[in-house]
Amino acid sequence: MTAEEQLYRRAIRITIVVVAAIAVIGAAVAWAVVGAAGAVAALVGAGVAALGAIPTQVAMLVGHTKPPHVMAGIVAFSWLGKMLVIIVALLLLQGVESFHRGAFAATAVTGIVASLVVDIMVLRKARIPYADPGT
């Protein structure tokens, strides 16, 4: 396993754990504050956060050994796909009266920011050589 694969796999694992923790905590807090509708909205927000972070990390894991133009295509397609799914989900949720937007937004933003922090921290600790020692 290359250093890059280790980096991407570690980022994916940590992101899954962090987003799951945010889902549990967000749902519990939302349930206590606004009831079941808030808990459902918080869980949906955590799902959106996961959908915002994990596909890009998986795309990097899949594409890092490919030529640059192929990797760029994989990352771009994953980004476009997840944005399309998120937009459709938000449009569908817009018409749901009992959906608590505050709990959704708080959990989604917290999850997305946390996933960015995970990416930065994992990248900072990565041991990826800048030069190929065999050349």
Disulfide bonds with the S-S distance in Angstrom:
none
